[in-house]
Amino acid sequence: MDTIATPAAAPTLGADQVAAYRRDGYVVVAGLVAPRLVAAAIEAISGLASGRIPARATEIAFEPGFDGAKLRPEDREAHIRKFSRFIEDSEALRAVALSRRLHRILDRIMGEGRELLQDMALIKPPRVGGAKPWHQDAAYFRVRDPGLVVGVWIALDPARRENGCMEVIPRSHAEGPVPHIPAEDVNLCTIRPDRLRPAERVHVELEPGDALIFHPLLHHYTAPNNSDLRRRALQFHFNQTGTVWTDLETHRGLFHDEHGAYAGCTVPKSKLAAGAAPYWPDGRKMPVVPVDDWT
Ligand SMILES: O=C(O)CCC(=O)C(=O)O
């Protein structure tokens, strides 16, 4: 008798996994993005880096010490720290952010109705990519209720200990907002060491197309990439429709030290005294309309 090949089932989130997300602050979904779309996303990133795809809306940040204007187009990707706001520039990257299977999963965690808050590609190039210090993403978002935001980190290359996979502290989200130490480069803002339990870290090693879905109060970190292995990833944040964006004062109500001083990551250290403009003023507020999956 002939056997009929059935297509690989789209991953969904069972009640146990929803409960795991609430308990641990994260859940892994294997095979969220199909290999063809992973390949197209990698192609898009390389195209945006070299200029083959025009970076009209995309912002590109190089690793500290490198100047993109001085690098040959073909050498740029190996020195890029991150891309952001790219979804207008690439159909493939937009297809990942808005994929129906991703949003069916997020419906289970967040309920229906959400906006794209942030789209990023985190490149961590071999031998060059630096660490992202321990932090809570909500320290970067001036929202009144961080619980209305969810992060999604999708591996495009195998993510391993040696190339800087995500490291998380299970259940740390349950501690609520903790004080961060502001830095001049807001990307280096970090949780105050006395509020961190690094011995409890879990390395989240992923295959291309796998996703880590995580709470915005989860303590997480990525190590420098001291290997020869690439470690490209996409990261999206979504907020529930109706999420209220606030000001520095309200954010200070969440992220502050024992003396009441602001201890979030929305302002570079030297500008704190002046109550300066936020790093991320007010989410993208782009309503999510899911698109068909690439299989
Ligand atoms: O992918 C990385 O290296 C770090 C991602 C991250 O934690 C962030 O950008 O908030």
The ligand as an ORCA input file, in Angstrom:
! r2SCAN-3c Opt
* xyz 0 1
  O      20.368     38.199     20.367
  C      21.045     38.807     21.193
  O      22.254     38.732     21.150
  C      20.442     39.605     22.320
  C      19.005     39.778     22.213
  C      18.425     40.570     23.336
  O      18.364     40.095     24.428
  C      17.920     41.925     23.114
  O      18.247     42.568     22.117
  O      17.160     42.393     23.976
*
